[in-house]
Amino acid sequence: MRPRMRKRAGILLAAALGLTGVVSQAAYADPVRPVQPGERRTPSPSPSPTGGATPVARTVKVPSFDGTEIVVNFFPAKGLAAGQKAPTVLMGPGWGGAGERTGEAPTSDAAGVIGTGVLRAHGYNVVTWDPRGFGGSGGEANVNYVWKEGRDVSALVTWLTKQPEARLDHRGDPRVGMAGGSYGGGAQYVAAAIDRRIDAIVPSMAWNSLISSLYPDGAYKAGMGNMLCAAGSAGTNRVDAHVKSSCASGAATGLLSPEDQRWYAERGPGALVSRITAPTLILQGTVDTLFPLDEGVANYRRLRDAGTPVKMAWYCGGHGQCASNPGPRGHIEKLTLNWLSRHLKRENVATGPAFEYVDDTGVWRGLPYYPSRTRDLRASGEGELTVRPGDTSGNAGAARPAAKALNVEVKAPGRTGQLLGAPELRLTYKGKAAAGSPATTFLYAQLVDRRTGVVVGNQATPIPVRLDGRTHVVKRDLEMIAWSAGPDSRLTLQITPGTALYTPQRATADLTLRASVDLPLTTPGSPVS
């Protein structure tokens, strides 16, 4: 535990699936009294080398609070001699995966996750583990439920205190941080919320709410959801019954039961983030269609408001496909190493501005705070749109320009700026469902860059509509973006009847639409290296 200043108290592509943090759902009645903030319970320690032995990698099983055995891999820092000690970084895997087994993994720029080999080369011990329900560990996966997976991590921290290579701040209190992406990112939020021994965290492509990320406005994110369901049920994996039921109903109908929705909502981390005191570097992907930017922003705001040291960086990656210039390799690695040097090694290392992002030209830019001041770039248009079953566009991991859509051209700004944040949509519509058709459905809003032929951020936002023949108005914030805009810009707002990101269209209707959008245009941040 680092010296604390007094602050307010206090889960896609095949390649990305291995770093996915997902949803799960089950109302779990904990048979053991929950650990209270600051409370420590000590599991039986696993065997470890004697203090004078040369440090070696090893795999052991650590009993968690309820006796569930968690498979743990320990890798000493490279060059660590007998009797020497080093700070340790815990790294969890993606949804459905097991802990990294080699201790030599490189950094993944696309996932925003530093490599185990890189950490060890920079003087850190590394601990990886098979999360509950996955790999060789026991139990069932509960999607980073604080009183299960969160307590599992706490048990690993306690086990770490008995390892001779681990630097301790005090008896029972190791110098320990966390890194990792998706499911391994979500684990950091819940663990740090209940265990103050964790000194710093670097969660990548994680979430604040499983409801807002996977079921926004009641629209099931079928593209990523179906892949996550497949990963969770692969091999010998064991998941909670609510995960199975939501996967089945989501695939069949696009709907989740009220019970499953409640279960998702309980998994957070949500408000628990406000209890974190460990300095936090949030890494979120601009093209992440599973856990988009607003999930990271929600966590950033909670930490900032709680007085916790926090920095946020948006990179072109995550659960999605980077279709623009991702910028120079190694930037995320550098940010991570600097953060850990400052808050784990406690070295006098600069960590840069509080907010960094990479724009579509590959330039990393920094601002002293988020959000930045913006002015609106406005556009409006009207027309008709037919909705038919099976209407779709794009693929399961990325929105693409739709052939069938209401197109609203955005007038280019007079000078170069940055679209940074959430566009605001106002949609006035009227339509009546055909006989036998569902009376409610979703349209999807996306912003297309016609110069490059891509959808900005690969994002499409579901817009709920009622097909009762009456005129309605709906207002929604679209998914957040980071994109350049200038005199030569050619941007178009599209309202389309379907996208492969979400459940297939099932309704039949003819609609009249009037759409207006306010785009958040700001002065670009200063370039950072």
Secondary structure, 3 states (H helix, E strand, C coil): CCCCCCCCCCCCCHHHHCCCCCCCCCCCCCCCCCCCCCCCCCCCCCCCCCCCCCCCCEEEEEECCCCCEEEEEEECCCCCCCCCCECEEEECCCCCCCCCCCCCCCCECCCCECCHHHHHHCCCEEEEECCCCCCCCCCCECCCCHHHHHHHHHHHHHHHCCCCCECEEECCEECEEEEEECHHHHHHHHHHHHCCCEEEEEEECCCCCHHHHHCHHHCCCHHHHHHHHHHHCCCCCCECHHHHHHHHHHHHHCCCCHHHHHHHHHHCCHHHHHHCCCCEEEEEECCCCCCCHHHHHHHHHHHHHHCCCEEEEEECCCCCCCCCCCCCCCHHHHHHHHHHHHHCCCCCCCCCCCEEEECCCCCEEEECCCCCCCEEEEEEEEEEEEECCCCCCCCCCCCCCCCCCEEEEECCCCCCEEEEECCEEEEEEEEEECCCCCCEEEEEEEEEECCCCEEHHHCCEEEEEECEEEEEEEEEECCCEEEEECCCCCEEEEEECCCCCCCCCCCCEEEEEEEEEEEEEECCCEECC
